[in-house]
């Protein structure tokens, strides 16, 4: 994980494993520098993995909240807006009624 790339589960696990291998090899060869490098890399991998997990969980929660808000808006819109067919029929009925009334009164 560097400042240019977001944390990655795969990269975190890879760094963790490679770090552990370096640490084991360092112990086997008696190389303190390799042991230290391996520990640092392993720790970096653990941190990246945990950061990626937290980010993934946060994205999931955000997506669920957004989806819930969208569904509320859609349901609200369904309740607030009368169906178009009823609106069209009621306008037609008023128009027919007015024509019939005008004809009875002798208006054109």
Biopython code that builds the backbone (N, CA, C, O; Angstrom):
import numpy as np
from Bio.PDB.StructureBuilder import StructureBuilder

atoms = [
    (1, "UNK", "N", (0.858, -1.165, 0.000)),
    (1, "UNK", "CA", (0.000, 0.000, 0.000)),
    (1, "UNK", "C", (0.903, 1.226, 0.000)),
    (1, "UNK", "O", (1.679, 1.440, 0.932)),
    (2, "UNK", "N", (0.796, 2.020, -1.044)),
    (2, "UNK", "CA", (1.496, 3.290, -1.050)),
    (2, "UNK", "C", (0.484, 4.402, -1.189)),
    (2, "UNK", "O", (-0.713, 4.141, -1.301)),
    (3, "UNK", "N", (0.946, 5.642, -1.183)),
    (3, "UNK", "CA", (0.017, 6.765, -1.206)),
    (3, "UNK", "C", (-0.724, 6.879, -2.533)),
    (3, "UNK", "O", (-1.729, 7.586, -2.606)),
    (4, "UNK", "N", (-0.263, 6.209, -3.577)),
    (4, "UNK", "CA", (-0.880, 6.301, -4.892)),
    (4, "UNK", "C", (-2.020, 5.296, -5.074)),
    (4, "UNK", "O", (-2.970, 5.569, -5.808)),
    (5, "UNK", "N", (-1.938, 4.155, -4.425)),
    (5, "UNK", "CA", (-2.934, 3.095, -4.612)),
    (5, "UNK", "C", (-3.746, 2.876, -3.342)),
    (5, "UNK", "O", (-3.216, 2.993, -2.237)),
    (6, "UNK", "N", (-5.033, 2.558, -3.495)),
    (6, "UNK", "CA", (-5.835, 2.240, -2.312)),
    (6, "UNK", "C", (-5.398, 0.904, -1.728)),
    (6, "UNK", "O", (-4.767, 0.103, -2.418)),
    (7, "UNK", "N", (-5.726, 0.657, -0.463)),
    (7, "UNK", "CA", (-5.347, -0.627, 0.141)),
    (7, "UNK", "C", (-6.010, -1.797, -0.590)),
    (7, "UNK", "O", (-7.139, -1.695, -1.071)),
    (8, "UNK", "N", (-5.278, -2.902, -0.656)),
    (8, "UNK", "CA", (-5.748, -4.081, -1.382)),
    (8, "UNK", "C", (-5.636, -5.315, -0.496)),
    (8, "UNK", "O", (-4.624, -5.530, 0.171)),
    (9, "UNK", "N", (-6.695, -6.120, -0.503)),
    (9, "UNK", "CA", (-6.661, -7.376, 0.258)),
    (9, "UNK", "C", (-5.554, -8.289, -0.252)),
    (9, "UNK", "O", (-4.800, -8.856, 0.537)),
    (10, "UNK", "N", (-5.457, -8.431, -1.571)),
    (10, "UNK", "CA", (-4.480, -9.340, -2.177)),
    (10, "UNK", "C", (-3.058, -8.854, -1.915)),
    (10, "UNK", "O", (-2.192, -9.633, -1.517)),
    (11, "UNK", "N", (-2.825, -7.576, -2.138)),
    (11, "UNK", "CA", (-1.489, -7.017, -1.921)),
    (11, "UNK", "C", (-1.087, -7.133, -0.448)),
    (11, "UNK", "O", (0.062, -7.439, -0.129)),
    (12, "UNK", "N", (-2.045, -6.886, 0.439)),
    (12, "UNK", "CA", (-1.760, -7.013, 1.866)),
    (12, "UNK", "C", (-1.364, -8.428, 2.250)),
    (12, "UNK", "O", (-0.398, -8.630, 2.986)),
    (13, "UNK", "N", (-2.109, -9.408, 1.752)),
    (13, "UNK", "CA", (-1.769, -10.807, 2.047)),
    (13, "UNK", "C", (-0.415, -11.197, 1.452)),
    (13, "UNK", "O", (0.378, -11.897, 2.082)),
    (14, "UNK", "N", (-0.170, -10.732, 0.236)),
    (14, "UNK", "CA", (1.107, -11.040, -0.430)),
    (14, "UNK", "C", (2.274, -10.489, 0.389)),
    (14, "UNK", "O", (3.233, -11.210, 0.663)),
    (15, "UNK", "N", (2.196, -9.218, 0.781)),
    (15, "UNK", "CA", (3.277, -8.616, 1.561)),
    (15, "UNK", "C", (3.458, -9.320, 2.901)),
    (15, "UNK", "O", (4.579, -9.502, 3.376)),
    (16, "UNK", "N", (2.350, -9.707, 3.492)),
    (16, "UNK", "CA", (2.420, -10.412, 4.770)),
    (16, "UNK", "C", (3.161, -11.738, 4.611)),
    (16, "UNK", "O", (4.033, -12.063, 5.417)),
    (17, "UNK", "N", (2.820, -12.496, 3.586)),
    (17, "UNK", "CA", (3.451, -13.809, 3.367)),
    (17, "UNK", "C", (4.916, -13.664, 2.975)),
    (17, "UNK", "O", (5.776, -14.372, 3.500)),
    (18, "UNK", "N", (5.198, -12.752, 2.059)),
    (18, "UNK", "CA", (6.589, -12.560, 1.628)),
    (18, "UNK", "C", (7.435, -12.100, 2.824)),
    (18, "UNK", "O", (8.573, -12.535, 2.998)),
    (19, "UNK", "N", (6.858, -11.216, 3.639)),
    (19, "UNK", "CA", (7.575, -10.752, 4.825)),
    (19, "UNK", "C", (7.894, -11.892, 5.782)),
    (19, "UNK", "O", (8.998, -11.973, 6.319)),
    (20, "UNK", "N", (6.924, -12.768, 5.988)),
    (20, "UNK", "CA", (7.149, -13.910, 6.882)),
    (20, "UNK", "C", (8.222, -14.838, 6.322)),
    (20, "UNK", "O", (9.041, -15.366, 7.073)),
    (21, "UNK", "N", (8.219, -15.037, 5.006)),
    (21, "UNK", "CA", (9.245, -15.888, 4.372)),
    (21, "UNK", "C", (10.620, -15.255, 4.539)),
    (21, "UNK", "O", (11.588, -15.943, 4.865)),
    (22, "UNK", "N", (10.709, -13.932, 4.313)),
    (22, "UNK", "CA", (11.999, -13.241, 4.485)),
    (22, "UNK", "C", (12.495, -13.386, 5.919)),
    (22, "UNK", "O", (13.685, -13.599, 6.154)),
    (23, "UNK", "N", (11.580, -13.269, 6.872)),
    (23, "UNK", "CA", (11.956, -13.391, 8.277)),
    (23, "UNK", "C", (12.494, -14.792, 8.578)),
    (23, "UNK", "O", (13.497, -14.941, 9.277)),
    (24, "UNK", "N", (11.822, -15.814, 8.047)),
    (24, "UNK", "CA", (12.281, -17.204, 8.255)),
    (24, "UNK", "C", (13.652, -17.417, 7.623)),
    (24, "UNK", "O", (14.544, -18.001, 8.238)),
    (25, "UNK", "N", (13.812, -16.941, 6.393)),
    (25, "UNK", "CA", (15.103, -17.084, 5.702)),
    (25, "UNK", "C", (16.189, -16.329, 6.477)),
    (25, "UNK", "O", (17.313, -16.810, 6.617)),
    (26, "UNK", "N", (15.835, -15.138, 6.979)),
    (26, "UNK", "CA", (16.800, -14.361, 7.769)),
    (26, "UNK", "C", (17.252, -15.120, 9.005)),
    (26, "UNK", "O", (18.437, -15.125, 9.338)),
    (27, "UNK", "N", (16.300, -15.767, 9.692)),
    (27, "UNK", "CA", (16.659, -16.576, 10.866)),
    (27, "UNK", "C", (17.544, -17.744, 10.460)),
    (27, "UNK", "O", (18.522, -18.051, 11.140)),
    (28, "UNK", "N", (17.204, -18.393, 9.356)),
    (28, "UNK", "CA", (17.951, -19.559, 8.900)),
    (28, "UNK", "C", (19.400, -19.184, 8.555)),
    (28, "UNK", "O", (20.335, -19.914, 8.883)),
    (29, "UNK", "N", (19.566, -18.041, 7.892)),
    (29, "UNK", "CA", (20.897, -17.611, 7.457)),
    (29, "UNK", "C", (21.615, -16.756, 8.505)),
    (29, "UNK", "O", (22.786, -16.412, 8.343)),
    (30, "UNK", "N", (20.901, -16.423, 9.572)),
    (30, "UNK", "CA", (21.515, -15.588, 10.608)),
    (30, "UNK", "C", (21.701, -14.140, 10.148)),
    (30, "UNK", "O", (22.629, -13.464, 10.592)),
    (31, "UNK", "N", (20.833, -13.666, 9.270)),
    (31, "UNK", "CA", (20.928, -12.301, 8.735)),
    (31, "UNK", "C", (19.887, -11.419, 9.428)),
    (31, "UNK", "O", (18.697, -11.479, 9.120)),
    (32, "UNK", "N", (20.360, -10.606, 10.366)),
    (32, "UNK", "CA", (19.469, -9.746, 11.146)),
    (32, "UNK", "C", (18.723, -8.725, 10.273)),
    (32, "UNK", "O", (17.560, -8.409, 10.523)),
    (33, "UNK", "N", (19.411, -8.222, 9.258)),
    (33, "UNK", "CA", (18.788, -7.238, 8.365)),
    (33, "UNK", "C", (17.591, -7.843, 7.626)),
    (33, "UNK", "O", (16.558, -7.190, 7.474)),
    (34, "UNK", "N", (17.729, -9.077, 7.172)),
    (34, "UNK", "CA", (16.644, -9.758, 6.468)),
    (34, "UNK", "C", (15.476, -10.056, 7.417)),
    (34, "UNK", "O", (14.312, -9.988, 7.022)),
    (35, "UNK", "N", (15.798, -10.383, 8.661)),
    (35, "UNK", "CA", (14.762, -10.624, 9.669)),
    (35, "UNK", "C", (13.944, -9.347, 9.892)),
    (35, "UNK", "O", (12.713, -9.370, 9.904)),
    (36, "UNK", "N", (14.658, -8.242, 10.065)),
    (36, "UNK", "CA", (13.996, -6.953, 10.300)),
    (36, "UNK", "C", (13.158, -6.539, 9.093)),
    (36, "UNK", "O", (12.026, -6.079, 9.240)),
    (37, "UNK", "N", (13.718, -6.705, 7.914)),
    (37, "UNK", "CA", (12.999, -6.371, 6.681)),
    (37, "UNK", "C", (11.738, -7.230, 6.549)),
    (37, "UNK", "O", (10.677, -6.731, 6.172)),
    (38, "UNK", "N", (11.859, -8.504, 6.856)),
    (38, "UNK", "CA", (10.719, -9.409, 6.781)),
    (38, "UNK", "C", (9.620, -9.028, 7.759)),
    (38, "UNK", "O", (8.439, -9.040, 7.412)),
    (39, "UNK", "N", (10.016, -8.685, 8.998)),
    (39, "UNK", "CA", (9.025, -8.271, 9.997)),
    (39, "UNK", "C", (8.299, -6.998, 9.552)),
    (39, "UNK", "O", (7.079, -6.886, 9.678)),
    (40, "UNK", "N", (9.069, -6.051, 9.033)),
    (40, "UNK", "CA", (8.476, -4.786, 8.581)),
    (40, "UNK", "C", (7.502, -5.029, 7.421)),
    (40, "UNK", "O", (6.410, -4.463, 7.392)),
    (41, "UNK", "N", (7.904, -5.864, 6.481)),
    (41, "UNK", "CA", (7.053, -6.153, 5.328)),
    (41, "UNK", "C", (5.794, -6.893, 5.758)),
    (41, "UNK", "O", (4.704, -6.616, 5.257)),
    (42, "UNK", "N", (5.944, -7.824, 6.677)),
    (42, "UNK", "CA", (4.807, -8.585, 7.174)),
    (42, "UNK", "C", (3.822, -7.659, 7.900)),
    (42, "UNK", "O", (2.610, -7.756, 7.703)),
    (43, "UNK", "N", (4.345, -6.773, 8.727)),
    (43, "UNK", "CA", (3.498, -5.828, 9.447)),
    (43, "UNK", "C", (2.778, -4.900, 8.459)),
    (43, "UNK", "O", (1.587, -4.627, 8.602)),
    (44, "UNK", "N", (3.516, -4.429, 7.471)),
    (44, "UNK", "CA", (2.919, -3.575, 6.437)),
    (44, "UNK", "C", (1.772, -4.318, 5.740)),
    (44, "UNK", "O", (0.712, -3.739, 5.504)),
    (45, "UNK", "N", (1.982, -5.578, 5.417)),
    (45, "UNK", "CA", (0.938, -6.383, 4.773)),
    (45, "UNK", "C", (-0.285, -6.546, 5.651)),
    (45, "UNK", "O", (-1.413, -6.461, 5.164)),
    (46, "UNK", "N", (-0.079, -6.781, 6.954)),
    (46, "UNK", "CA", (-1.202, -6.918, 7.886)),
    (46, "UNK", "C", (-2.014, -5.628, 7.949)),
    (46, "UNK", "O", (-3.245, -5.648, 7.945)),
    (47, "UNK", "N", (-1.293, -4.497, 8.008)),
    (47, "UNK", "CA", (-1.974, -3.200, 8.079)),
    (47, "UNK", "C", (-2.759, -2.940, 6.797)),
    (47, "UNK", "O", (-3.906, -2.496, 6.851)),
    (48, "UNK", "N", (-2.149, -3.215, 5.643)),
    (48, "UNK", "CA", (-2.840, -2.999, 4.375)),
    (48, "UNK", "C", (-4.077, -3.889, 4.265)),
    (48, "UNK", "O", (-5.130, -3.442, 3.809)),
    (49, "UNK", "N", (-3.947, -5.135, 4.681)),
    (49, "UNK", "CA", (-5.074, -6.063, 4.624)),
    (49, "UNK", "C", (-6.230, -5.554, 5.489)),
    (49, "UNK", "O", (-7.378, -5.543, 5.047)),
    (50, "UNK", "N", (-5.928, -5.135, 6.716)),
    (50, "UNK", "CA", (-6.974, -4.630, 7.619)),
    (50, "UNK", "C", (-7.603, -3.346, 7.076)),
    (50, "UNK", "O", (-8.813, -3.148, 7.185)),
    (51, "UNK", "N", (-6.777, -2.477, 6.491)),
    (51, "UNK", "CA", (-7.301, -1.237, 5.907)),
    (51, "UNK", "C", (-8.236, -1.548, 4.738)),
    (51, "UNK", "O", (-9.286, -0.921, 4.596)),
    (52, "UNK", "N", (-7.859, -2.505, 3.909)),
    (52, "UNK", "CA", (-8.694, -2.889, 2.763)),
    (52, "UNK", "C", (-10.019, -3.486, 3.241)),
    (52, "UNK", "O", (-11.070, -3.211, 2.663)),
    (53, "UNK", "N", (-9.969, -4.301, 4.295)),
    (53, "UNK", "CA", (-11.203, -4.876, 4.849)),
    (53, "UNK", "C", (-12.117, -3.779, 5.387)),
    (53, "UNK", "O", (-13.327, -3.812, 5.162)),
    (54, "UNK", "N", (-11.548, -2.817, 6.090)),
    (54, "UNK", "CA", (-12.342, -1.718, 6.644)),
    (54, "UNK", "C", (-12.955, -0.877, 5.531)),
    (54, "UNK", "O", (-14.115, -0.474, 5.615)),
    (55, "UNK", "N", (-12.174, -0.617, 4.492)),
    (55, "UNK", "CA", (-12.680, 0.170, 3.360)),
    (55, "UNK", "C", (-13.821, -0.559, 2.651)),
    (55, "UNK", "O", (-14.829, 0.049, 2.288)),
    (56, "UNK", "N", (-13.651, -1.854, 2.460)),
    (56, "UNK", "CA", (-14.688, -2.660, 1.805)),
    (56, "UNK", "C", (-15.977, -2.647, 2.627)),
    (56, "UNK", "O", (-17.068, -2.511, 2.073)),
    (57, "UNK", "N", (-15.851, -2.786, 3.942)),
    (57, "UNK", "CA", (-17.020, -2.767, 4.823)),
    (57, "UNK", "C", (-17.699, -1.397, 4.765)),
    (57, "UNK", "O", (-18.926, -1.311, 4.718)),
    (58, "UNK", "N", (-16.908, -0.338, 4.769)),
    (58, "UNK", "CA", (-17.452, 1.016, 4.707)),
    (58, "UNK", "C", (-18.199, 1.257, 3.400)),
    (58, "UNK", "O", (-19.282, 1.842, 3.398)),
    (59, "UNK", "N", (-17.618, 0.805, 2.287)),
    (59, "UNK", "CA", (-18.282, 0.944, 0.978)),
    (59, "UNK", "C", (-19.603, 0.199, 0.973)),
    (59, "UNK", "O", (-20.601, 0.706, 0.460)),
    (60, "UNK", "N", (-19.620, -0.997, 1.538)),
    (60, "UNK", "CA", (-20.838, -1.807, 1.576)),
    (60, "UNK", "C", (-21.917, -1.093, 2.387)),
    (60, "UNK", "O", (-23.072, -1.030, 1.963)),
    (61, "UNK", "N", (-21.548, -0.556, 3.551)),
    (61, "UNK", "CA", (-22.512, 0.146, 4.394)),
    (61, "UNK", "C", (-23.031, 1.403, 3.690)),
    (61, "UNK", "O", (-24.223, 1.704, 3.757)),
    (62, "UNK", "N", (-22.144, 2.129, 3.021)),
    (62, "UNK", "CA", (-22.543, 3.330, 2.284)),
    (62, "UNK", "C", (-23.509, 2.962, 1.167)),
    (62, "UNK", "O", (-24.529, 3.625, 0.984)),
    (63, "UNK", "N", (-23.193, 1.909, 0.419)),
    (63, "UNK", "CA", (-24.069, 1.469, -0.673)),
    (63, "UNK", "C", (-25.442, 1.049, -0.150)),
    (63, "UNK", "O", (-26.462, 1.347, -0.771)),
    (64, "UNK", "N", (-25.466, 0.360, 0.991)),
    (64, "UNK", "CA", (-26.740, -0.063, 1.571)),
    (64, "UNK", "C", (-27.569, 1.143, 2.001)),
    (64, "UNK", "O", (-28.785, 1.154, 1.810)),
    (65, "UNK", "N", (-26.926, 2.162, 2.581)),
    (65, "UNK", "CA", (-27.642, 3.372, 2.999)),
    (65, "UNK", "C", (-28.198, 4.101, 1.777)),
    (65, "UNK", "O", (-29.351, 4.532, 1.777)),
    (66, "UNK", "N", (-27.375, 4.237, 0.742)),
    (66, "UNK", "CA", (-27.823, 4.916, -0.476)),
    (66, "UNK", "C", (-28.993, 4.169, -1.116)),
    (66, "UNK", "O", (-29.962, 4.787, -1.558)),
    (67, "UNK", "N", (-28.899, 2.847, -1.163)),
    (67, "UNK", "CA", (-29.974, 2.040, -1.736)),
    (67, "UNK", "C", (-31.260, 2.210, -0.935)),
    (67, "UNK", "O", (-32.343, 2.314, -1.510)),
    (68, "UNK", "N", (-31.142, 2.237, 0.379)),
    (68, "UNK", "CA", (-32.302, 2.418, 1.243)),
    (68, "UNK", "C", (-32.948, 3.784, 1.002)),
    (68, "UNK", "O", (-34.174, 3.886, 0.940)),
    (69, "UNK", "N", (-32.138, 4.824, 0.867)),
    (69, "UNK", "CA", (-32.667, 6.169, 0.608)),
    (69, "UNK", "C", (-33.370, 6.231, -0.747)),
    (69, "UNK", "O", (-34.426, 6.851, -0.871)),
    (70, "UNK", "N", (-32.802, 5.605, -1.737)),
    (70, "UNK", "CA", (-33.411, 5.584, -3.076)),
    (70, "UNK", "C", (-34.758, 4.880, -3.024)),
    (70, "UNK", "O", (-35.732, 5.358, -3.606)),
    (71, "UNK", "N", (-34.822, 3.750, -2.334)),
    (71, "UNK", "CA", (-36.082, 3.017, -2.217)),
    (71, "UNK", "C", (-37.141, 3.852, -1.496)),
    (71, "UNK", "O", (-38.313, 3.816, -1.870)),
    (72, "UNK", "N", (-36.740, 4.604, -0.463)),
    (72, "UNK", "CA", (-37.680, 5.473, 0.244)),
    (72, "UNK", "C", (-38.218, 6.540, -0.695)),
    (72, "UNK", "O", (-39.416, 6.825, -0.683)),
    (73, "UNK", "N", (-37.354, 7.132, -1.505)),
    (73, "UNK", "CA", (-37.770, 8.171, -2.445)),
    (73, "UNK", "C", (-38.735, 7.600, -3.476)),
    (73, "UNK", "O", (-39.754, 8.213, -3.792)),
    (74, "UNK", "N", (-38.409, 6.427, -3.996)),
    (74, "UNK", "CA", (-39.271, 5.791, -4.998)),
    (74, "UNK", "C", (-40.639, 5.468, -4.401)),
    (74, "UNK", "O", (-41.663, 5.735, -5.030)),
    (75, "UNK", "N", (-40.670, 4.903, -3.206)),
    (75, "UNK", "CA", (-41.936, 4.569, -2.555)),
    (75, "UNK", "C", (-42.742, 5.836, -2.278)),
    (75, "UNK", "O", (-43.959, 5.852, -2.465)),
    (76, "UNK", "N", (-42.074, 6.888, -1.839)),
    (76, "UNK", "CA", (-42.743, 8.153, -1.576)),
    (76, "UNK", "C", (-43.337, 8.718, -2.854)),
    (76, "UNK", "O", (-44.457, 9.230, -2.848)),
    (77, "UNK", "N", (-42.603, 8.630, -3.935)),
    (77, "UNK", "CA", (-43.092, 9.131, -5.222)),
    (77, "UNK", "C", (-44.304, 8.331, -5.687)),
    (77, "UNK", "O", (-45.232, 8.897, -6.264)),
    (78, "UNK", "N", (-44.305, 7.043, -5.447)),
    (78, "UNK", "CA", (-45.447, 6.203, -5.836)),
    (78, "UNK", "C", (-46.703, 6.616, -5.071)),
    (78, "UNK", "O", (-47.799, 6.608, -5.632)),
    (79, "UNK", "N", (-46.556, 6.973, -3.807)),
    (79, "UNK", "CA", (-47.696, 7.343, -2.984)),
    (79, "UNK", "C", (-48.197, 8.753, -3.297)),
    (79, "UNK", "O", (-49.393, 9.022, -3.181)),
    (80, "UNK", "N", (-47.298, 9.651, -3.690)),
    (80, "UNK", "CA", (-47.649, 11.052, -3.940)),
    (80, "UNK", "C", (-48.261, 11.294, -5.311)),
    (80, "UNK", "O", (-49.010, 12.256, -5.477)),
    (81, "UNK", "N", (-47.975, 10.472, -6.279)),
    (81, "UNK", "CA", (-48.420, 10.714, -7.646)),
    (81, "UNK", "C", (-49.565, 9.776, -8.000)),
    (81, "UNK", "O", (-49.404, 8.557, -7.942)),
    (82, "UNK", "N", (-50.732, 10.336, -8.369)),
    (82, "UNK", "CA", (-51.828, 9.464, -8.783)),
    (82, "UNK", "C", (-51.498, 8.813, -10.121)),
    (82, "UNK", "O", (-50.731, 9.369, -10.907)),
    (83, "UNK", "N", (-52.057, 7.671, -10.380)),
    (83, "UNK", "CA", (-51.798, 7.007, -11.658)),
    (83, "UNK", "C", (-52.258, 7.882, -12.817)),
    (83, "UNK", "O", (-53.280, 8.559, -12.705)),
    (84, "UNK", "N", (-51.534, 7.882, -13.911)),
    (84, "UNK", "CA", (-51.825, 8.714, -15.067)),
    (84, "UNK", "C", (-53.166, 8.370, -15.706)),
    (84, "UNK", "O", (-53.854, 9.271, -16.185)),
    (85, "UNK", "N", (-53.551, 7.130, -15.730)),
    (85, "UNK", "CA", (-54.801, 6.745, -16.400)),
    (85, "UNK", "C", (-56.006, 7.362, -15.702)),
    (85, "UNK", "O", (-56.942, 7.788, -16.379)),
    (86, "UNK", "N", (-56.016, 7.423, -14.392)),
    (86, "UNK", "CA", (-57.130, 8.021, -13.669)),
    (86, "UNK", "C", (-57.199, 9.518, -13.951)),
    (86, "UNK", "O", (-58.290, 10.057, -14.131)),
    (87, "UNK", "N", (-56.072, 10.189, -13.992)),
    (87, "UNK", "CA", (-56.023, 11.607, -14.269)),
    (87, "UNK", "C", (-56.564, 11.884, -15.658)),
    (87, "UNK", "O", (-57.351, 12.813, -15.836)),
    (88, "UNK", "N", (-56.165, 11.110, -16.633)),
    (88, "UNK", "CA", (-56.632, 11.289, -18.006)),
    (88, "UNK", "C", (-58.128, 11.049, -18.107)),
    (88, "UNK", "O", (-58.820, 11.822, -18.770)),
    (89, "UNK", "N", (-58.649, 10.011, -17.476)),
    (89, "UNK", "CA", (-60.071, 9.700, -17.535)),
    (89, "UNK", "C", (-60.906, 10.784, -16.876)),
    (89, "UNK", "O", (-61.972, 11.126, -17.390)),
    (90, "UNK", "N", (-60.458, 11.338, -15.752)),
    (90, "UNK", "CA", (-61.247, 12.352, -15.067)),
    (90, "UNK", "C", (-61.302, 13.626, -15.899)),
    (90, "UNK", "O", (-62.338, 14.292, -15.900)),
    (91, "UNK", "N", (-60.233, 14.000, -16.612)),
    (91, "UNK", "CA", (-60.258, 15.167, -17.484)),
    (91, "UNK", "C", (-61.233, 14.949, -18.639)),
    (91, "UNK", "O", (-61.950, 15.869, -19.032)),
    (92, "UNK", "N", (-61.258, 13.746, -19.176)),
    (92, "UNK", "CA", (-62.153, 13.422, -20.285)),
    (92, "UNK", "C", (-63.608, 13.501, -19.827)),
    (92, "UNK", "O", (-64.459, 14.026, -20.544)),
    (93, "UNK", "N", (-63.892, 12.978, -18.627)),
    (93, "UNK", "CA", (-65.246, 13.015, -18.094)),
    (93, "UNK", "C", (-65.718, 14.450, -17.893)),
    (93, "UNK", "O", (-66.871, 14.757, -18.195)),
    (94, "UNK", "N", (-64.862, 15.334, -17.393)),
    (94, "UNK", "CA", (-65.224, 16.735, -17.196)),
    (94, "UNK", "C", (-65.523, 17.397, -18.533)),
    (94, "UNK", "O", (-66.475, 18.168, -18.653)),
    (95, "UNK", "N", (-64.711, 17.095, -19.530)),
    (95, "UNK", "CA", (-64.904, 17.667, -20.860)),
    (95, "UNK", "C", (-66.224, 17.197, -21.458)),
    (95, "UNK", "O", (-66.960, 17.999, -22.033)),
    (96, "UNK", "N", (-66.531, 15.913, -21.332)),
    (96, "UNK", "CA", (-67.787, 15.363, -21.848)),
    (96, "UNK", "C", (-68.977, 15.992, -21.122)),
    (96, "UNK", "O", (-69.986, 16.311, -21.752)),
    (97, "UNK", "N", (-68.870, 16.169, -19.824)),
    (97, "UNK", "CA", (-69.941, 16.740, -19.026)),
    (97, "UNK", "C", (-70.215, 18.183, -19.451)),
    (97, "UNK", "O", (-71.372, 18.589, -19.559)),
    (98, "UNK", "N", (-69.154, 18.959, -19.693)),
    (98, "UNK", "CA", (-69.288, 20.352, -20.101)),
    (98, "UNK", "C", (-69.960, 20.434, -21.470)),
    (98, "UNK", "O", (-70.834, 21.277, -21.669)),
    (99, "UNK", "N", (-69.576, 19.583, -22.410)),
    (99, "UNK", "CA", (-70.193, 19.586, -23.738)),
    (99, "UNK", "C", (-71.679, 19.288, -23.645)),
    (99, "UNK", "O", (-72.489, 19.941, -24.302)),
    (100, "UNK", "N", (-72.038, 18.307, -22.835)),
    (100, "UNK", "CA", (-73.437, 17.927, -22.673)),
    (100, "UNK", "C", (-74.220, 19.073, -22.036)),
    (100, "UNK", "O", (-75.342, 19.352, -22.458)),
    (101, "UNK", "N", (-73.666, 19.730, -21.048)),
    (101, "UNK", "CA", (-74.319, 20.845, -20.382)),
    (101, "UNK", "C", (-74.495, 22.018, -21.330)),
    (101, "UNK", "O", (-75.554, 22.645, -21.355)),
    (102, "UNK", "N", (-73.454, 22.321, -22.119)),
    (102, "UNK", "CA", (-73.519, 23.408, -23.089)),
    (102, "UNK", "C", (-74.596, 23.152, -24.137)),
    (102, "UNK", "O", (-75.312, 24.071, -24.534)),
    (103, "UNK", "N", (-74.708, 21.911, -24.582)),
    (103, "UNK", "CA", (-75.717, 21.575, -25.589)),
    (103, "UNK", "C", (-77.121, 21.759, -25.029)),
    (103, "UNK", "O", (-78.008, 22.247, -25.728)),
    (104, "UNK", "N", (-77.331, 21.369, -23.764)),
    (104, "UNK", "CA", (-78.643, 21.520, -23.152)),
    (104, "UNK", "C", (-79.023, 22.985, -23.010)),
    (104, "UNK", "O", (-80.193, 23.345, -23.139)),
    (105, "UNK", "N", (-78.023, 23.837, -22.740)),
    (105, "UNK", "CA", (-78.292, 25.266, -22.557)),
    (105, "UNK", "C", (-78.307, 26.003, -23.881)),
    (105, "UNK", "O", (-78.634, 27.189, -23.919)),
    (106, "UNK", "N", (-77.964, 25.336, -24.956)),
    (106, "UNK", "CA", (-77.994, 25.932, -26.274)),
    (106, "UNK", "C", (-76.723, 26.673, -26.627)),
    (106, "UNK", "O", (-76.730, 27.495, -27.542)),
    (107, "UNK", "N", (-75.656, 26.411, -25.942)),
    (107, "UNK", "CA", (-74.359, 27.031, -26.242)),
    (107, "UNK", "C", (-73.581, 26.142, -27.184)),
    (107, "UNK", "O", (-73.679, 24.915, -27.137)),
    (108, "UNK", "N", (-72.793, 26.794, -28.057)),
    (108, "UNK", "CA", (-71.922, 26.026, -28.941)),
    (108, "UNK", "C", (-70.505, 26.114, -28.537)),
    (108, "UNK", "O", (-69.641, 25.520, -29.182)),
]
sb = StructureBuilder()
sb.init_structure("model")
sb.init_model(0)
sb.init_chain("A")
sb.init_seg("    ")
for serial, (resi, resn, name, xyz) in enumerate(atoms, 1):
    if name == "N":
        sb.init_residue(resn, " ", resi, " ")
    sb.init_atom(name, np.array(xyz, "f"), 0.0, 1.0, " ", f" {name:<3s}", serial, name[0])
structure = sb.get_structure()
